[in-house]
Amino acid sequence: MKFKYFTLITCALSLSLTACSDASKEEVKEEKAPNVPIVKTDGLKIAFYYSDSLRTGYDYYKKEDDRITNKGKAFENSMMARQKELVDMENRFNAHIKNGTASGEELSKMEKEILRKRDQFMQYQQTQGANLEKETSESLTAISKKIEAAGKKYCQKYKIDMLLIHGPGGQINYIDGQMDVTQSFIDFLNNEQKLLQKDMGE
């Protein structure tokens, strides 16, 4: 038993030393400095645009905003109409109870219909509301991607090094008005959209 125990210890030490020896052979990779270009501030072209202006000046943005807004109003009107119908049914039901103008069986049927309509109303509110919220989010994402892609193309075309977004709640407190390219960028966005629609055969 002692011999076996000693042999196990010897093997364990041997494996440990071998592992350490192999680890010492691994070469440590040298740290390389990142390739960061030096930009001279005296030659840097910086421009900005007002984000709020795109909502009213960028035709695609206006079109999408109007479409989503109209869908929201239609949903709200539909909800109000359905709610009014449900309230009217409940009022008629209560009037029949008060005046005794309906039998127990008739009241039971009316009550079941009211419950069915109420469930439909709740389901419509949840489903359509979620769909509208999802569509709104997808539309805003699509607009943001269009603006981002066009911004890159715009800067490459006019040799602009940095295009900033200026708007309420932004991180820019003040920037020289001479750097304002809002209208120019809006015109560029609208032209890009027209070219896209032409490619789509619209």
C-alpha angles and dihedrals in degrees: 000000000000091000092051091047091050091048092053091051091048091051092048092051090047092053091046093052091047091052091049091048092052092047091053090054092060111103117234110232113237117240112250124208115243117253099245115168117227111235117198111222093213090064099038116119110212125180136168142196133206108249093208091058092061091063091061101027104040104082096207091051091049092048093050092044091052092046094051092042092052091048089051092051091047090051091049092049091048090050092051092049092049092046091050091050090052093048091049091052091050091048092051090048092052091047091054090051092048096045096037092231096138133058124238091257092050091048090050091053091048091049091051090049091051091051090048092050091047091053090048090051093051093046092048091049093051098040099042092039091053091046092051092048091050092048091049091051092048091048093051090047091052091049092049092051091049092051092046093050092045091047091058092048091046092052092047091050095050098032094245114164097196131020114193130197115227120194147116112310092016127132096246112094097178136357130175112266090225087074092057110119097162098125093041091051092046090052089049092050093049092048091050090051092051090051090050092050090049090054088050090052095245 
